[in-house]
Amino acid sequence: MTVPEKPALSRLFRMQWEEAQNSYVLLYPEGMVNLNQSAAEILKRCDGKHSVPDMVAELEQAFDQRGLQDDVEEFLRAASERGWIS
């Protein structure tokens, strides 16, 4: 499955901080997905405005890391397959 050029969170899902879980969660009508920090940081940037290269550049700068392209694209492919992004 391909990753959208400018991914956006699907309308069926809502991401929010859940104090009880002490993490970000992805809410949908049938349940909830507990997100790790990396997943949350990527999904925060899935606003339909950021391109994948822009997202990677922001993440690499924010976390003082290099070489995140493959990991970000792999996560986005999985998120797309699950219907989290479009």
Secondary structure, DSSP 8 states (H G I E B T S, - for coil): ----SS-BB-TT-EEEEETTTTEEEEEETTEEEE--HHHHHHHHT-BSSS-HHHHHHHHHHHTT----HHHHHHHHHHHHHTTSB-
